[in-house]
C-alpha cells in the first residue's frame, strides 16, 4: 500500500467506485495466481519495514523536482501527458516506449 501511495502521491486524482459486476475483467488475473517457487520472506520483511516507517525520507515533491532535472524522465513525463510516440530512436528512451 505504501508503494502505491508514494507512486500516486505525485498525481491529482479522484477515485470513483464501480461495482464489480460492471468490471467483468477486473478480477480475472486474481483468479489465476502465478505459482511461485521462490521464497519471498525477505521481500515481505522489506515491505513490512517500509510500512512501519513514520517519516518516509522521500516525498512526491522531491520526486517531481528531481524528475524535472532529468532529461530522459522529463521527456517521458511529457509523453505521458501529451501522448506516446509509436517508436523512438534514442536507446535510452526505448524501455519507456516498449513498456
C-alpha positions in Angstrom: 0.0 0.0 0.0 2.8 2.4 0.8 4.4 1.8 -2.6 1.2 2.7 -4.4 0.7 5.7 -2.0 4.1 7.0 -2.9 3.6 6.5 -6.6 0.1 8.1 -6.7 1.1 11.0 -4.4 2.5 12.8 -7.4 -0.9 13.0 -9.1 -4.1 14.8 -8.5 -6.8 12.1 -8.9 -10.3 11.2 -7.9 -11.4 7.7 -7.1 -14.8 6.6 -8.4 -16.4 3.5 -7.1 -17.7 1.0 -9.7 -19.4 -2.2 -8.6 -17.5 -5.4 -9.6 -20.3 -6.6 -11.9 -19.6 -3.6 -14.1 -15.9 -4.5 -14.4 -16.1 -8.1 -15.5 -12.4 -8.5 -16.4 -11.0 -6.7 -13.3 -10.6 -9.8 -11.2 -9.5 -12.2 -14.0 -5.8 -12.1 -13.0 -6.5 -12.6 -9.3 -8.4 -15.8 -10.0 -5.3 -17.3 -11.7 -2.4 -16.6 -9.4 1.1 -17.3 -10.6 2.7 -20.2 -8.8 5.8 -19.0 -7.1 8.7 -21.3 -6.4 10.9 -18.7 -4.7 10.9 -17.7 -1.0 9.5 -14.2 -0.6 10.1 -14.0 3.1 12.9 -11.4 2.8 10.8 -9.4 0.3 7.9 -9.4 2.7 10.1 -8.2 5.6 11.3 -5.3 3.5 7.7 -4.3 2.7 6.8 -4.6 6.3 9.7 -2.4 7.2 8.6 0.2 4.7 5.0 0.1 6.0 6.2 0.8 9.6 8.3 3.9 8.7 6.6 7.0 10.1 8.5 9.7 8.3 9.4 8.4 4.9 12.6 10.1 3.7 11.3 10.7 0.1 8.2 12.7 -0.8 6.4 13.3 -4.0 7.7 16.9 -4.2 11.3 15.5 -4.1 10.5 13.1 -6.9 8.9 15.8 -9.0 11.9 18.2 -8.5 14.4 15.5 -9.4 12.4 14.3 -12.4 12.2 17.8 -13.8 16.0 17.9 -13.8 16.4 14.6 -15.7 16.2 15.0 -19.5 15.0 11.4 -20.0 12.3 11.5 -17.4 11.2 15.0 -18.5 10.6 13.6 -22.0 8.8 10.5 -20.6 6.6 12.8 -18.5 5.8 14.9 -21.5 4.7 11.8 -23.4 2.5 10.7 -20.5 0.6 14.0 -20.7 0.6 14.6 -24.5 0.6 11.1 -25.9 3.2 8.3 -26.5 5.2 8.1 -29.8 4.9 4.9 -31.9 8.7 4.4 -31.7 11.9 6.3 -30.7 15.4 6.2 -32.0 17.1 7.0 -28.7 18.1 3.8 -27.0 17.8 5.3 -23.5 14.0 6.0 -24.2 13.1 2.6 -25.7 12.3 0.9 -22.3 9.7 3.5 -21.6 8.0 3.2 -25.0 8.0 -0.6 -25.3 6.6 -1.0 -21.8 
